[in-house]
Amino acid sequence: MIKERVYTKEEFERELSRYEGMKMEDLVYFVKLFSVVIVTDGFFDRRVFTDIINELELRYPTRVYVDLVPIEFDREIDGPYFSTLRQAYETDIVIRKLKNMREYMRRWFFAARVIFITDKAGYRYVSKGREEYLLGYAETGGQIMSIYLRHVGEDPDWITYEYDKYKFRMLKLVLHEFGHTLGLRHCNSEFCIMRPTRSAKDYDSRGYVPCKFCNVILRNSWPEVYDAWEKLKKSGTFKIGVGQKGEELESRFFKRPD
């Protein structure tokens, strides 16, 4: 379960100053949302992160930020984290490192969820001597998820790379893995975002949202969070996504060192 975060008066005022017109009672609901921080290994594409922020905040009761200070992994040949031969991260070790980092990283202290995003690939050992490549990974009910974008845009049917097609797959991948962190398991409903996939192409036929059954599970699991989200949206002062204002966009990108 998410640990309740106690804000000081100064922190309330600082958050309030970011959202012009938001009342204090609305801010009380605001801090109940899932605060999410995106971290990277140095990969940065403002268009990618802006789209992810907007989509996550549209589909789930979240507030998303991006930490631009890259995580340093040991990139030795067939090292513990990253294999230069495969150009891929060993997912279980990465998740374990992020869990440990979350305990002492001051910039992440507020985050209920941490999302690691890279343009490299990811793999796991599923049995002795056998491995599988992944597009993303999250433990059900866990607080850490990882997204590997290297193979998302691969498709023999695409004559040229098109960001819009790539974006739809990427966003559905992020929404799927985030659903796992909220406690959702794989679902057999045809258009449910939690339906399992074998390749990135499978996301082309998926919807963006959980099915009715999965939605019931979410709302029963996190009633206070969803109630706060609904009240904020009805209040008219809660802005979903980063919008077009540069100031709002910049406020979501943490650049200061630890």
FISEVO-550862 format. One record per residue: x, y, z of N, C-alpha, C in turn; residue in one letter. Coordinates in Angstrom, 1 decimal, m for minus. Layout:
REM residues N
<<X Y Z> <X Y Z> <X Y Z> 'a'>
...
REM end
This chain:
REM residues 258
<<0.8 m1.2 0.0> <0.0 0.0 0.0> <0.9 1.3 0.0> 'm'>
<<0.4 2.3 m0.6> <1.1 3.6 m0.6> <1.2 4.2 0.8> 'i'>
<<2.4 4.7 1.1> <2.6 5.3 2.4> <2.0 6.7 2.4> 'k'>
<<1.3 7.1 3.4> <0.7 8.5 3.4> <1.8 9.5 3.6> 'e'>
<<1.8 10.5 2.8> <2.9 11.5 2.8> <2.4 12.7 3.6> 'r'>
<<3.1 13.2 4.6> <2.8 14.3 5.4> <3.6 15.5 4.9> 'v'>
<<2.8 16.5 4.4> <3.4 17.7 3.8> <3.6 18.8 4.8> 'y'>
<<4.6 19.6 4.8> <4.8 20.7 5.7> <4.0 21.9 5.1> 't'>
<<3.8 23.0 5.8> <3.1 24.1 5.4> <3.8 24.7 4.2> 'k'>
<<5.2 24.8 4.2> <6.0 25.4 3.1> <5.8 24.5 1.8> 'e'>
<<5.8 23.2 2.0> <5.6 22.3 0.8> <4.2 22.5 0.2> 'e'>
<<3.2 22.7 1.1> <1.8 22.9 0.5> <1.8 24.2 m0.3> 'f'>
<<2.5 25.3 0.3> <2.5 26.6 m0.4> <3.2 26.5 m1.7> 'e'>
<<4.3 25.7 m1.7> <5.1 25.6 m2.9> <4.3 24.9 m4.0> 'r'>
<<3.6 23.8 m3.7> <2.8 23.1 m4.6> <1.6 24.0 m5.1> 'e'>
<<1.0 24.7 m4.1> <m0.1 25.6 m4.5> <0.3 26.7 m5.5> 'l'>
<<1.5 27.2 m5.3> <2.0 28.2 m6.2> <2.1 27.8 m7.7> 's'>
<<2.2 26.5 m7.9> <2.4 25.9 m9.2> <1.0 25.9 m10.0> 'r'>
<<m0.1 25.9 m9.2> <m1.4 25.7 m9.8> <m2.3 26.8 m9.5> 'y'>
<<m2.2 27.8 m10.3> <m3.0 29.0 m10.1> <m4.5 28.8 m10.0> 'e'>
<<m5.1 29.3 m9.0> <m6.5 29.1 m8.8> <m6.9 27.9 m8.0> 'g'>
<<m5.9 27.0 m7.7> <m6.3 25.8 m6.9> <m6.5 26.1 m5.4> 'm'>
<<m7.6 25.8 m4.9> <m7.9 26.0 m3.5> <m7.2 25.1 m2.6> 'k'>
<<m7.0 25.4 m1.3> <m6.3 24.6 m0.4> <m7.0 23.2 m0.2> 'm'>
<<m8.4 23.3 m0.2> <m9.1 22.0 m0.1> <m8.9 21.1 m1.3> 'e'>
<<m8.7 21.7 m2.5> <m8.4 20.9 m3.6> <m7.0 20.3 m3.5> 'd'>
<<m6.1 21.1 m3.0> <m4.7 20.6 m2.8> <m4.6 19.4 m1.9> 'l'>
<<m5.5 19.4 m0.9> <m5.6 18.2 0.0> <m5.9 16.9 m0.8> 'v'>
<<m6.8 17.1 m1.8> <m7.1 15.9 m2.6> <m5.9 15.7 m3.6> 'y'>
<<m5.3 16.7 m4.0> <m4.2 16.6 m5.0> <m3.1 15.7 m4.5> 'f'>
<<m2.7 15.9 m3.2> <m1.6 15.1 m2.7> <m1.9 13.7 m2.4> 'v'>
<<m3.2 13.3 m2.6> <m3.5 11.9 m2.4> <m3.3 11.1 m3.7> 'k'>
<<m3.1 11.8 m4.8> <m2.8 11.1 m6.1> <m1.5 10.4 m6.0> 'l'>
<<m1.3 9.5 m6.9> <0.0 8.8 m7.0> <1.0 9.7 m7.7> 'f'>
<<2.0 10.1 m6.9> <3.1 10.8 m7.5> <4.1 9.9 m8.1> 's'>
<<4.5 10.1 m9.4> <5.3 9.2 m10.1> <6.5 10.0 m10.6> 'v'>
<<7.7 9.4 m10.5> <8.9 10.0 m11.0> <9.5 9.1 m12.1> 'v'>
<<9.8 9.7 m13.3> <10.4 8.9 m14.3> <12.0 9.2 m14.3> 'i'>
<<12.7 8.1 m14.3> <14.2 8.2 m14.3> <14.8 7.5 m15.5> 'v'>
<<16.0 7.9 m15.9> <16.6 7.3 m17.1> <18.0 7.0 m16.9> 't'>
<<18.6 6.4 m17.9> <20.1 6.2 m17.9> <20.8 7.2 m18.7> 'd'>
<<20.2 8.3 m19.0> <20.7 9.4 m19.9> <19.9 9.6 m21.1> 'g'>
<<19.0 8.6 m21.4> <18.1 8.8 m22.6> <17.2 9.9 m22.3> 'f'>
<<17.0 10.8 m23.3> <16.1 11.9 m23.1> <15.5 12.4 m24.4> 'f'>
<<14.2 12.3 m24.5> <13.5 12.8 m25.7> <12.2 13.6 m25.1> 'd'>
<<12.3 14.9 m25.1> <11.2 15.7 m24.5> <9.8 15.3 m25.0> 'r'>
<<9.7 15.0 m26.3> <8.5 14.6 m26.9> <7.9 13.3 m26.3> 'r'>
<<8.8 12.4 m26.1> <8.4 11.1 m25.5> <7.9 11.3 m24.1> 'v'>
<<8.7 12.0 m23.3> <8.3 12.2 m21.9> <7.0 13.1 m21.7> 'f'>
<<6.9 14.1 m22.6> <5.6 14.9 m22.5> <4.4 14.0 m22.8> 't'>
<<4.5 13.2 m23.8> <3.4 12.3 m24.2> <3.1 11.3 m23.1> 'd'>
<<4.1 10.8 m22.4> <3.9 9.8 m21.3> <3.2 10.5 m20.1> 'i'>
<<3.7 11.7 m19.8> <3.1 12.5 m18.7> <1.6 12.7 m19.0> 'i'>
<<1.3 13.2 m20.1> <m0.1 13.5 m20.5> <m1.0 12.2 m20.4> 'n'>
<<m0.4 11.1 m21.0> <m1.3 9.9 m21.1> <m1.5 9.3 m19.7> 'e'>
<<m0.4 9.2 m18.9> <m0.6 8.6 m17.5> <m1.6 9.5 m16.7> 'l'>
<<m1.5 10.8 m16.8> <m2.4 11.6 m16.0> <m3.8 11.6 m16.5> 'e'>
<<m4.0 11.3 m17.8> <m5.3 11.2 m18.3> <m6.0 9.9 m17.9> 'l'>
<<m5.2 8.8 m17.9> <m5.8 7.5 m17.6> <m5.8 7.0 m16.2> 'r'>
<<m4.9 7.5 m15.4> <m4.7 7.0 m14.0> <m4.6 8.3 m13.1> 'y'>
<<m5.0 8.1 m11.8> <m4.9 9.3 m10.9> <m3.5 9.5 m10.4> 'p'>
<<m2.7 10.1 m11.3> <m1.3 10.3 m11.1> <m0.9 11.8 m11.3> 't'>
<<0.3 12.1 m10.8> <1.0 13.3 m11.1> <2.5 12.9 m11.4> 'r'>
<<2.9 13.3 m12.6> <4.2 12.7 m13.1> <5.3 13.7 m13.2> 'v'>
<<6.5 13.4 m12.8> <7.7 14.2 m12.9> <8.8 13.4 m13.6> 'y'>
<<9.8 14.1 m14.1> <10.9 13.5 m14.7> <12.2 13.9 m14.1> 'v'>
<<13.1 13.0 m13.7> <14.4 13.3 m13.1> <15.4 13.1 m14.2> 'd'>
<<16.0 14.3 m14.6> <16.9 14.3 m15.7> <18.4 13.9 m15.4> 'l'>
<<18.6 13.8 m14.1> <19.9 13.3 m13.7> <20.0 11.8 m13.9> 'v'>
<<20.9 11.4 m14.8> <20.9 9.9 m15.2> <21.4 9.0 m14.1> 'p'>
<<20.8 7.8 m14.1> <21.3 6.8 m13.2> <22.6 6.2 m13.8> 'i'>
<<23.6 6.0 m13.0> <24.8 5.4 m13.4> <24.8 3.9 m13.2> 'e'>
<<24.8 3.2 m14.2> <25.0 1.7 m14.2> <26.4 1.3 m14.6> 'f'>
<<26.9 0.2 m14.1> <28.2 m0.3 m14.5> <28.0 m0.9 m15.9> 'd'>
<<28.6 m0.3 m16.9> <28.4 m0.8 m18.3> <29.6 m1.7 m18.7> 'r'>
<<29.9 m2.7 m18.0> <30.9 m3.6 m18.4> <30.4 m4.6 m19.4> 'e'>
<<31.3 m5.2 m20.2> <30.8 m6.3 m21.1> <30.3 m7.5 m20.2> 'i'>
<<29.1 m7.8 m20.5> <28.4 m8.8 m19.7> <28.5 m8.6 m18.2> 'd'>
<<28.4 m7.3 m17.8> <28.5 m6.9 m16.4> <27.2 m7.2 m15.7> 'g'>
<<27.1 m6.8 m14.4> <25.9 m7.2 m13.7> <24.6 m6.5 m14.1> 'p'>
<<24.7 m5.3 m14.7> <23.5 m4.5 m15.1> <23.3 m4.5 m16.6> 'y'>
<<24.3 m4.3 m17.3> <24.1 m4.0 m18.8> <25.1 m4.9 m19.6> 'f'>
<<24.6 m5.5 m20.6> <25.4 m6.3 m21.5> <25.6 m5.5 m22.8> 's'>
<<26.8 m5.1 m23.1> <27.1 m4.4 m24.4> <26.9 m5.3 m25.6> 't'>
<<27.1 m6.6 m25.4> <26.9 m7.6 m26.5> <25.5 m7.6 m26.9> 'l'>
<<24.6 m7.6 m25.9> <23.1 m7.7 m26.2> <22.5 m6.2 m26.4> 'r'>
<<23.3 m5.2 m25.9> <22.7 m3.9 m25.8> <21.4 m3.9 m25.0> 'q'>
<<21.5 m4.6 m23.8> <20.3 m4.8 m23.0> <20.6 m4.8 m21.5> 'a'>
<<19.6 m4.4 m20.7> <19.7 m4.5 m19.3> <19.2 m5.8 m18.7> 'y'>
<<19.8 m6.3 m17.7> <19.3 m7.4 m17.0> <18.2 m6.9 m16.0> 'e'>
<<17.0 m7.2 m16.3> <15.9 m6.5 m15.7> <15.8 m6.7 m14.1> 't'>
<<16.0 m7.9 m13.7> <15.8 m8.2 m12.2> <16.9 m7.4 m11.4> 'd'>
<<18.1 m7.3 m12.0> <19.1 m6.5 m11.3> <18.8 m5.0 m11.3> 'i'>
<<18.3 m4.5 m12.4> <18.0 m3.1 m12.5> <16.9 m2.8 m11.5> 'v'>
<<15.8 m3.6 m11.4> <14.7 m3.4 m10.5> <15.2 m3.4 m9.1> 'i'>
<<16.1 m4.3 m8.8> <16.7 m4.4 m7.4> <17.5 m3.1 m7.1> 'r'>
<<18.3 m2.6 m8.0> <19.1 m1.4 m7.8> <18.2 m0.2 m7.6> 'k'>
<<17.1 m0.1 m8.4> <16.2 1.0 m8.2> <15.5 1.0 m6.9> 'l'>
<<15.1 m0.2 m6.4> <14.5 m0.3 m5.1> <15.4 0.2 m4.0> 'k'>
<<16.7 m0.2 m4.1> <17.7 0.3 m3.1> <17.9 1.8 m3.2> 'n'>
<<18.0 2.3 m4.4> <18.2 3.7 m4.6> <17.0 4.5 m4.1> 'm'>
<<15.8 4.0 m4.2> <14.6 4.7 m3.8> <14.7 5.0 m2.3> 'r'>
<<15.4 4.2 m1.5> <15.5 4.4 m0.1> <16.3 5.7 0.3> 'e'>
<<17.2 6.1 m0.5> <18.1 7.2 m0.1> <18.1 8.4 m1.1> 'y'>
<<17.4 8.3 m2.2> <17.4 9.4 m3.2> <16.4 10.5 m2.7> 'm'>
<<17.0 11.6 m2.3> <16.1 12.7 m1.8> <15.1 13.2 m2.9> 'r'>
<<15.6 13.2 m4.2> <14.7 13.7 m5.2> <13.5 12.8 m5.4> 'r'>
<<13.6 11.5 m4.9> <12.5 10.6 m5.2> <11.6 10.4 m3.9> 'w'>
<<11.8 11.2 m2.9> <11.2 10.9 m1.6> <9.7 10.9 m1.6> 'f'>
<<9.2 11.7 m2.5> <7.7 11.9 m2.6> <7.1 10.9 m3.5> 'f'>
<<7.8 10.1 m4.2> <7.2 9.3 m5.3> <6.6 8.0 m4.8> 'a'>
<<5.4 7.7 m5.2> <4.7 6.5 m4.9> <5.2 5.4 m5.8> 'a'>
<<5.6 5.8 m7.1> <6.0 4.9 m8.1> <7.2 5.5 m8.8> 'r'>
<<8.2 4.6 m9.2> <9.3 5.0 m10.0> <9.3 4.2 m11.3> 'v'>
<<9.4 5.0 m12.4> <9.5 4.4 m13.8> <10.8 4.6 m14.4> 'i'>
<<11.5 3.5 m14.7> <12.8 3.6 m15.4> <12.6 3.4 m16.9> 'f'>
<<13.0 4.4 m17.7> <12.8 4.3 m19.1> <14.2 4.5 m19.9> 'i'>
<<14.4 3.6 m20.8> <15.6 3.6 m21.6> <15.3 3.3 m23.1> 't'>
<<16.2 3.7 m23.9> <16.1 3.3 m25.3> <16.8 2.0 m25.7> 'd'>
<<17.3 1.4 m24.6> <18.0 0.1 m24.8> <16.9 m1.0 m24.6> 'k'>
<<17.4 m2.3 m24.7> <16.5 m3.4 m24.5> <16.6 m4.0 m23.1> 'a'>
<<15.7 m4.9 m22.7> <15.8 m5.5 m21.4> <15.6 m7.0 m21.6> 'g'>
<<16.1 m7.8 m20.7> <16.0 m9.2 m20.7> <15.9 m9.8 m19.3> 'y'>
<<15.4 m11.0 m19.1> <15.4 m11.7 m17.9> <15.7 m13.2 m18.1> 'r'>
<<16.3 m13.8 m17.1> <16.6 m15.2 m17.1> <15.3 m15.9 m16.6> 'y'>
<<14.7 m16.6 m17.4> <13.4 m17.3 m17.0> <13.7 m18.7 m16.5> 'v'>
<<14.8 m19.3 m16.9> <15.3 m20.6 m16.4> <16.8 m20.6 m16.6> 's'>
<<17.4 m21.7 m16.1> <18.8 m21.8 m16.3> <19.2 m21.9 m17.8> 'k'>
<<20.0 m20.9 m18.2> <20.5 m20.9 m19.6> <19.5 m20.4 m20.6> 'g'>
<<18.3 m19.9 m20.1> <17.3 m19.4 m21.0> <16.9 m18.0 m20.6> 'r'>
<<16.8 m17.1 m21.6> <16.5 m15.7 m21.3> <15.4 m15.3 m22.3> 'e'>
<<14.7 m14.2 m21.9> <13.7 m13.7 m22.8> <13.8 m12.1 m22.8> 'e'>
<<13.6 m11.6 m23.9> <13.7 m10.1 m24.0> <12.3 m9.5 m23.7> 'y'>
<<12.4 m8.3 m23.1> <11.2 m7.7 m22.6> <11.0 m6.3 m23.1> 'l'>
<<9.7 m5.9 m23.3> <9.4 m4.5 m23.6> <9.3 m3.7 m22.3> 'l'>
<<8.9 m4.3 m21.3> <8.7 m3.7 m20.0> <8.5 m4.7 m18.9> 'g'>
<<8.7 m4.3 m17.7> <8.5 m5.2 m16.5> <8.1 m4.4 m15.3> 'y'>
<<7.1 m5.0 m14.5> <6.7 m4.5 m13.3> <6.2 m5.6 m12.4> 'a'>
<<6.5 m5.6 m11.1> <6.0 m6.6 m10.2> <4.5 m6.2 m9.9> 'e'>
<<3.6 m7.1 m9.8> <2.3 m6.8 m9.5> <2.2 m6.2 m8.1> 't'>
<<1.7 m5.0 m7.9> <1.7 m4.3 m6.7> <3.0 m3.7 m6.2> 'g'>
<<4.0 m3.8 m7.1> <5.3 m3.2 m6.8> <5.3 m1.7 m7.0> 'g'>
<<6.4 m1.1 m6.7> <6.5 0.4 m6.8> <7.5 0.8 m7.9> 'q'>
<<8.2 m0.2 m8.5> <9.2 0.1 m9.5> <8.8 m0.6 m10.8> 'i'>
<<8.9 0.1 m12.0> <8.7 m0.5 m13.3> <9.7 m0.1 m14.2> 'm'>
<<10.0 m0.9 m15.2> <11.0 m0.5 m16.2> <10.4 m0.7 m17.6> 's'>
<<10.8 0.3 m18.5> <10.3 0.3 m19.9> <11.5 0.3 m20.8> 'i'>
<<11.5 m0.6 m21.8> <12.7 m0.7 m22.7> <12.1 m0.5 m24.2> 'y'>
<<12.6 0.6 m24.7> <12.0 1.1 m26.0> <12.7 0.6 m27.2> 'l'>
<<13.8 m0.1 m27.1> <14.6 m0.4 m28.3> <13.8 m1.2 m29.4> 'r'>
<<12.9 m2.1 m29.0> <12.2 m2.9 m30.0> <10.7 m2.5 m30.2> 'h'>
<<10.3 m1.4 m29.5> <8.9 m1.0 m29.7> <8.6 m0.6 m31.1> 'v'>
<<9.5 0.1 m31.8> <9.2 0.6 m33.1> <9.6 m0.4 m34.2> 'g'>
<<10.0 m1.6 m33.9> <10.3 m2.6 m34.9> <9.1 m3.3 m35.5> 'e'>
<<9.0 m3.2 m36.8> <7.8 m3.8 m37.5> <8.1 m3.9 m38.9> 'd'>
<<8.1 m5.2 m39.5> <8.5 m5.4 m40.9> <7.5 m4.7 m41.8> 'p'>
<<6.2 m4.4 m41.3> <5.2 m3.7 m42.1> <5.4 m2.2 m42.3> 'd'>
<<6.3 m1.7 m41.4> <6.5 m0.2 m41.5> <7.7 0.0 m42.5> 'w'>
<<7.3 0.8 m43.5> <8.3 1.1 m44.5> <9.3 2.2 m44.0> 'i'>
<<8.7 3.1 m43.3> <9.5 4.1 m42.6> <9.1 4.3 m41.2> 't'>
<<10.0 4.8 m40.4> <9.7 5.0 m39.0> <8.7 6.2 m38.8> 'y'>
<<7.6 6.0 m38.1> <6.6 7.0 m37.9> <6.4 7.2 m36.4> 'e'>
<<6.6 8.4 m35.9> <6.6 8.6 m34.5> <5.2 8.3 m33.9> 'y'>
<<4.1 8.7 m34.7> <2.8 8.5 m34.2> <2.5 7.1 m33.9> 'd'>
<<2.8 6.2 m34.8> <2.6 4.7 m34.6> <3.4 4.2 m33.4> 'k'>
<<4.7 4.7 m33.4> <5.6 4.3 m32.3> <5.0 4.8 m30.9> 'y'>
<<4.5 6.0 m30.9> <4.0 6.7 m29.7> <2.8 5.8 m29.1> 'k'>
<<1.9 5.4 m30.0> <0.7 4.6 m29.5> <1.2 3.4 m28.8> 'f'>
<<2.2 2.7 m29.4> <2.7 1.4 m28.7> <3.3 1.8 m27.4> 'r'>
<<4.2 2.8 m27.4> <4.9 3.1 m26.3> <4.0 3.5 m25.1> 'm'>
<<3.0 4.3 m25.4> <2.1 4.7 m24.3> <1.3 3.6 m23.8> 'l'>
<<0.8 2.7 m24.6> <0.1 1.5 m24.2> <1.0 0.6 m23.3> 'k'>
<<2.2 0.5 m23.7> <3.2 m0.3 m22.9> <3.3 0.3 m21.5> 'l'>
<<3.5 1.6 m21.4> <3.6 2.3 m20.1> <2.4 2.1 m19.3> 'v'>
<<1.2 2.3 m19.9> <m0.1 2.1 m19.2> <m0.2 0.7 m18.7> 'l'>
<<0.2 m0.3 m19.5> <0.1 m1.7 m19.1> <0.9 m2.0 m17.9> 'h'>
<<2.2 m1.6 m17.9> <3.1 m1.9 m16.8> <2.7 m1.1 m15.6> 'e'>
<<2.2 0.1 m15.7> <1.7 0.9 m14.6> <0.5 0.2 m13.9> 'f'>
<<m0.3 m0.4 m14.7> <m1.4 m1.1 m14.2> <m1.0 m2.2 m13.3> 'g'>
<<0.1 m2.9 m13.6> <0.7 m3.9 m12.7> <1.1 m3.3 m11.4> 'h'>
<<1.7 m2.1 m11.4> <2.1 m1.6 m10.1> <0.9 m1.2 m9.2> 't'>
<<m0.3 m1.0 m9.8> <m1.5 m0.8 m9.0> <m2.2 m2.0 m8.5> 'l'>
<<m1.6 m3.2 m8.9> <m2.1 m4.5 m8.5> <m2.9 m5.3 m9.5> 'g'>
<<m3.0 m4.8 m10.7> <m3.7 m5.5 m11.8> <m2.8 m6.6 m12.4> 'l'>
<<m3.4 m7.7 m12.6> <m2.8 m8.9 m13.3> <m3.2 m8.9 m14.7> 'r'>
<<m2.6 m9.8 m15.5> <m3.0 m9.9 m16.9> <m4.5 m10.3 m17.0> 'h'>
<<m5.1 m9.8 m18.1> <m6.6 m9.9 m18.3> <m6.8 m10.5 m19.7> 'c'>
<<m7.8 m11.3 m19.8> <m8.1 m11.9 m21.1> <m9.1 m11.1 m22.0> 'n'>
<<m9.6 m10.0 m21.4> <m10.6 m9.2 m22.2> <m9.9 m8.7 m23.4> 's'>
<<m10.5 m8.7 m24.5> <m9.9 m8.5 m25.8> <m9.2 m7.1 m26.0> 'e'>
<<m9.9 m6.1 m25.5> <m9.3 m4.7 m25.7> <m8.8 m4.1 m24.4> 'f'>
<<m8.7 m4.9 m23.4> <m8.2 m4.4 m22.1> <m6.7 m4.1 m22.2> 'c'>
<<m6.3 m3.0 m21.6> <m4.9 m2.6 m21.7> <m4.0 m3.6 m20.9> 'i'>
<<m4.6 m4.4 m20.0> <m3.9 m5.4 m19.3> <m3.8 m6.8 m20.0> 'm'>
<<m4.3 m6.9 m21.2> <m4.1 m8.1 m21.9> <m2.6 m8.4 m22.2> 'r'>
<<m2.1 m9.6 m22.0> <m0.7 m9.9 m22.3> <m0.3 m9.7 m23.7> 'p'>
<<0.9 m9.4 m24.0> <1.4 m9.3 m25.4> <2.6 m10.1 m25.6> 't'>
<<2.8 m10.5 m26.9> <4.0 m11.3 m27.3> <5.0 m10.4 m28.0> 'r'>
<<4.5 m9.3 m28.5> <5.4 m8.4 m29.3> <4.8 m7.0 m29.2> 's'>
<<5.6 m6.0 m29.6> <5.1 m4.6 m29.6> <3.9 m4.4 m30.5> 'a'>
<<3.8 m5.2 m31.6> <2.8 m5.1 m32.6> <1.4 m5.4 m32.0> 'k'>
<<1.4 m6.3 m30.9> <0.1 m6.6 m30.3> <m0.6 m5.4 m29.7> 'd'>
<<0.2 m4.4 m29.3> <m0.4 m3.2 m28.8> <m1.3 m2.4 m29.8> 'y'>
<<m1.1 m2.7 m31.1> <m1.8 m2.0 m32.1> <m3.3 m2.3 m32.0> 'd'>
<<m3.7 m3.4 m31.4> <m5.1 m3.8 m31.3> <m5.7 m3.6 m29.9> 's'>
<<m4.9 m3.1 m29.0> <m5.3 m2.9 m27.6> <m6.0 m1.5 m27.4> 'r'>
<<m6.8 m1.4 m26.4> <m7.3 m0.1 m26.0> <m6.3 0.6 m25.1> 'g'>
<<m6.7 1.7 m24.6> <m5.8 2.5 m23.7> <m6.2 2.3 m22.2> 'y'>
<<m7.3 1.7 m22.0> <m7.8 1.7 m20.6> <m8.1 0.3 m20.1> 'v'>
<<m8.1 0.0 m18.8> <m8.5 m1.3 m18.3> <m10.0 m1.5 m18.6> 'p'>
<<m10.3 m2.8 m18.7> <m11.7 m3.2 m18.9> <m12.6 m2.9 m17.7> 'c'>
<<m13.9 m3.1 m17.7> <m14.7 m2.8 m16.6> <m14.4 m3.6 m15.4> 'k'>
<<m14.0 m4.8 m15.6> <m13.6 m5.7 m14.4> <m12.4 m5.2 m13.8> 'f'>
<<m11.4 m4.8 m14.6> <m10.1 m4.3 m14.0> <m10.3 m3.0 m13.3> 'c'>
<<m11.2 m2.1 m13.9> <m11.5 m0.8 m13.3> <m12.2 m1.0 m11.9> 'n'>
<<m13.0 m2.0 m11.8> <m13.6 m2.3 m10.5> <m12.5 m2.6 m9.4> 'v'>
<<m11.6 m3.5 m9.9> <m10.5 m3.9 m9.0> <m9.7 m2.6 m8.5> 'i'>
<<m9.4 m1.7 m9.5> <m8.6 m0.5 m9.2> <m9.4 0.3 m8.2> 'l'>
<<m10.6 0.6 m8.4> <m11.4 1.5 m7.6> <m11.6 0.9 m6.2> 'r'>
<<m11.8 m0.4 m6.1> <m11.9 m1.1 m4.8> <m10.6 m1.1 m4.1> 'n'>
<<m9.5 m1.2 m4.8> <m8.2 m1.2 m4.2> <m7.7 0.1 m3.7> 's'>
<<m8.1 1.2 m4.4> <m7.6 2.5 m4.1> <m8.7 3.5 m4.1> 'w'>
<<m9.7 3.3 m3.2> <m10.9 4.2 m3.2> <m10.6 5.6 m2.9> 'p'>
<<m9.7 5.9 m1.9> <m9.4 7.3 m1.6> <m8.7 8.0 m2.7> 'e'>
<<m7.8 7.3 m3.4> <m7.1 7.9 m4.5> <m8.1 8.3 m5.6> 'v'>
<<m8.9 7.4 m6.0> <m9.9 7.6 m7.1> <m10.9 8.6 m6.7> 'y'>
<<m11.4 8.7 m5.5> <m12.3 9.7 m5.0> <m11.7 11.1 m5.1> 'd'>
<<m10.4 11.2 m4.7> <m9.7 12.5 m4.8> <m9.6 12.9 m6.2> 'a'>
<<m9.3 12.0 m7.1> <m9.1 12.3 m8.5> <m10.4 12.8 m9.1> 'w'>
<<m11.5 12.1 m8.8> <m12.8 12.6 m9.3> <m13.2 14.0 m8.8> 'e'>
<<m12.9 14.2 m7.5> <m13.3 15.5 m7.0> <m12.4 16.6 m7.6> 'k'>
<<m11.1 16.3 m7.9> <m10.3 17.3 m8.5> <m10.7 17.7 m9.9> 'l'>
<<m11.1 16.6 m10.7> <m11.5 16.9 m12.0> <m12.8 17.7 m12.1> 'k'>
<<m13.7 17.5 m11.1> <m15.0 18.2 m11.1> <m14.8 19.6 m10.6> 'k'>
<<m13.7 19.8 m9.8> <m13.5 21.2 m9.2> <m13.1 22.2 m10.3> 's'>
<<m12.6 21.7 m11.4> <m12.2 22.6 m12.5> <m10.9 23.3 m12.4> 'g'>
<<m10.2 23.1 m11.2> <m8.9 23.7 m11.0> <m7.7 22.7 m11.3> 't'>
<<m8.0 21.5 m11.5> <m7.0 20.5 m11.7> <m6.7 20.4 m13.2> 'f'>
<<m5.4 20.6 m13.6> <m5.0 20.5 m14.9> <m4.3 19.2 m15.2> 'k'>
<<m4.9 18.5 m16.1> <m4.4 17.2 m16.5> <m3.3 17.4 m17.6> 'i'>
<<m2.1 16.8 m17.3> <m1.0 16.9 m18.3> <m0.2 18.2 m18.2> 'g'>
<<0.8 18.3 m19.0> <1.7 19.4 m18.9> <1.2 20.6 m19.7> 'v'>
<<0.3 20.4 m20.6> <m0.2 21.5 m21.4> <0.8 22.1 m22.3> 'g'>
<<0.5 23.3 m22.7> <1.4 24.0 m23.7> <2.3 25.0 m23.0> 'q'>
<<2.1 25.3 m21.7> <2.9 26.3 m21.1> <4.3 25.8 m20.8> 'k'>
<<5.3 26.5 m21.2> <6.7 26.0 m21.0> <7.0 26.0 m19.5> 'g'>
<<6.5 26.9 m18.7> <6.8 27.0 m17.3> <6.3 25.7 m16.6> 'e'>
<<5.1 25.3 m16.9> <4.5 24.1 m16.4> <5.4 22.8 m16.8> 'e'>
<<5.8 22.8 m18.0> <6.6 21.7 m18.5> <7.9 21.7 m17.7> 'l'>
<<8.6 22.8 m17.6> <9.9 22.8 m16.9> <9.8 22.4 m15.5> 'e'>
<<8.6 22.7 m14.8> <8.5 22.4 m13.4> <8.4 20.9 m13.2> 's'>
<<8.2 20.1 m14.3> <8.1 18.6 m14.2> <9.5 18.0 m14.4> 'r'>
<<10.5 18.7 m14.8> <11.8 18.1 m15.1> <12.8 18.6 m14.0> 'f'>
<<13.2 17.6 m13.2> <14.2 17.9 m12.1> <15.6 17.8 m12.7> 'f'>
<<16.3 18.9 m12.6> <17.7 19.0 m13.2> <18.8 19.2 m12.1> 'k'>
<<18.3 19.5 m10.9> <19.3 19.8 m9.8> <20.0 18.5 m9.4> 'r'>
<<21.3 18.6 m9.0> <22.0 17.4 m8.5> <21.5 17.0 m7.1> 'p'>
<<21.7 15.8 m6.7> <21.3 15.3 m5.4> <22.1 16.0 m4.3> 'd'>
REM end
